[in-house]
Amino acid sequence: MWKSGLLVADLTALPDWTRERQARCLVAGVDEAGRGPLAGPVVAAAVILPDPRQIQLPEGINDSKALTPARRDEIFAGLCATATIGVGRASVDEIDQINILQATMLAMTRAVQALGQIPGLVLVDGNRLPDLPCSGDAVIGGDGLCLSIAAASVIAKVTRDRIMEGLARGNPAYGWERNRGYGTAEHKNAIKSVGVTCHHRRSFAPVREAIKAREESSDCLVST
């Protein structure tokens, strides 16, 4: 919209099909979930949507962060019934070995590979492209602009949340079913009091520092 001669973004607008339609080829949208947490894998999704002018898609597809958990679950189910989906992940060990950025790129590459077909174009949320078997465009803020990227954001988010809920059942001290592995006060306090698990990212500063503090504490106890 225009206001006082300036172009102002319509923050109420949903992602649309414009970029996919203009590509005139098979398009996959790609997004990730879980770059910031202290625990758990990073998960990426690639989604090829059918033409929404021909097949009805779930209503209200949007950046996963703009949706309630219940609405994400509804859209997730609808996408699973209508779209071609590939999911990839990079493990905690891979994150610690190659760093979170490269692990995210790896998860995205795996997601595209998991589609089972090679698209003509991949639209990736952000400013970097992973290794792809086809052309790709990085779209900053793509999960709020491109329908297929928004769909991928929902698939990635719901998939990762469910992974963390599963891990929480075996590791109840950390509240992962609530914080999804992010560095909340609850989670950080549990790391300090209980320690770290094999699901924690040891290359992340809060985890690394907690390990160091416990080792130093143990050394002091031994020396006394």
N, C-alpha and C positions, 0 to 999 in steps of 0.2 A: 504494500500500500504506500501511497505518497502522503507525506505530512510536512508542511512548510517547505516544500520543494525538495525534500530528502526522501530517499527510498528507505522504508522501515520494514524489517522482516515481520511477517505475520506469524507470531509465536503460537497461534492457535491452529495453524495449518498442519495437516498430516502429510507425511511423506507421500510422494506420488510416483507415477509410472513414466514420467517425462524422459529421463535418461535411458531407461530400458527401451522405450518406444523408439527413441531417436537412434539407438544402436543398430536396429534392423538385423539383429542376430540373437542367438541364444545367450542370455545374460544371467550371470550368477552374482548375487550380492554376498559379501563376506563381512563378518564382524566377530569380535571376541568378547569373552567375559573372564574376569579374574586376573587381570594384570597386577592389581594392587594388593591382594591379600597376602597374609603371612603364611598361609597354609593352603594346600590343595593344588590341583593342576590348573593350568590355563586352558580354556576351552574355546574353540572357534567353530563357527558354523558357516556353511555355504548353502545358499538357497536359490534355486531356479523356480520362479513363480510362473504359473500359466498366465496367459494374457487375461487380465481382469475384465476385459471387454467381452470375453468369451466364457469364462468360468468365474463363478462367484467366489471371491476370497473371503476369509474371515474379516469381519468389520473392525475398524479401528486399529489396524496394524500401525505400530509406531515404535519409536525408540523405546527399548525395554525399560529404561529408567523413568519414562513418563507414564508407565502403566502400573496398576496395582498387581500384587502377586496373583490374585484371582483372575484378573483380566489377562495376564500373561499366560496363565495355564489354559484359558479358553482359546486364545489365539494360537498357542502351541499345538493344541489338539487339532484345530482347524487347519493349520499349516501342514501337519503330518498327514492329513487326509487329502490335501490338494497339491502340494508342492513336491519338488525333487530336493532332497536334503542330504547334505554330507556333514558329518561332524568329525572334528579332529581335536586332539589334545596333546599337550606336552606335559610330561610328568614333572614332579618336584625335582627329581634327580637331574633331568634335562635343564630345568630352569637354573639350578645351581651350577651346572657345568657350562652353559653357554650364555647365560644371563636372560632376564625376563623378556627383553625386546626380541632377541633371536628366537627364544622359545615361542613367543607369540607368533612370529612369522612362520615358524615350523608348524605350529598348530593350524594356521590358516592354509598352508600348503597341503597338509593332510586332509583338511576339510574339503578342499576342492578335489583332491584325488578321490575322496570317498563318494563324490557325486555319481560316479560310474559312467560319466560322459564328459566330454570336454566342451565347455561353453565357448562361444565366440569372443566373449568379453567378460571380465570379472571386475566388479565394482567393489572396492575395499574401503571400509571406513578408516579415515586417518590420512596421514601424509606419507606413508610408505607402502610399498608393494612386496609381498612375499614372492618366492619362486613360483612361477605359474606356467602352465603348459599352453597359454594363450595370451592375448592382449589383456592389459589391466589398466584401470584408472583408480588412483587414490582420491577419495572424496572426503575432504575435511568436513566433519559434521554430517557425514553421509547417512547416519542412522536417523536423522531428522529430515532428510531430503529424498532419499531413494527408497522406494517401497521394498525392493529386494534386500537392501542392506538392513532396513528396519526389521524385516522378517528374520534375517540372520541373527540380529541382536536378540530377538525373543528366543529363538532356538538355543543360542549359546547360553544365555542367562538361565533359562529354565533347566537346561541340561546340567549346567554347573551347580546350580542350587540343589538339584536332586543328588548330585554326587556328594556335596558337602553334608546334606542331611544323612546320607548313608554313612559317611565317615563319622559323623557325630554320634551315631548309635554305638560305635565301638570306642569312642573317645569323648565321653560325656562332660568332661571337666571344662571344655573350652567354649561351649556355647555355639558351635559351628552351625547348628540348625537355625540360629538367629543371626549371627554375624557373618556367616558364609566364609569364615577364615580371615576377615578383615581385622585390622589392628585396633579393635575396640578396647576400652578399659578392661572389660570382662576377660577378653582373650589374653591381653598382655599380663594381667594379674595371674591368670592360670599358668601361663608360660613360666612366670617367675616362681610360682609356688609348686607346680607339679612337674615342670620341665617340658622338654620338646618331644615330639613324636617323629616318626619317619615321614609324616605328612607335612611337616614344617619346612619352609624354605630357609635353609641355613645361610644362604647368601644375602638374605634381607637383614638389615641392621638390627632391628629389635630382637630377632631370633638369635643372631650371631652374638649380640651383647649379652643376652640372657644365658647363653651357653657359657660364655666367658666368665660371667659372674658366678655361675654355679661351680665351674671348675676352680676358680680362685677361692671360693668358699670351702670347697673340699680340701684344697691344698692347705688352707689355714687350719682346718680341723685335724688333718694328718700331722702337721708340724707341731701342734700342741699336744 
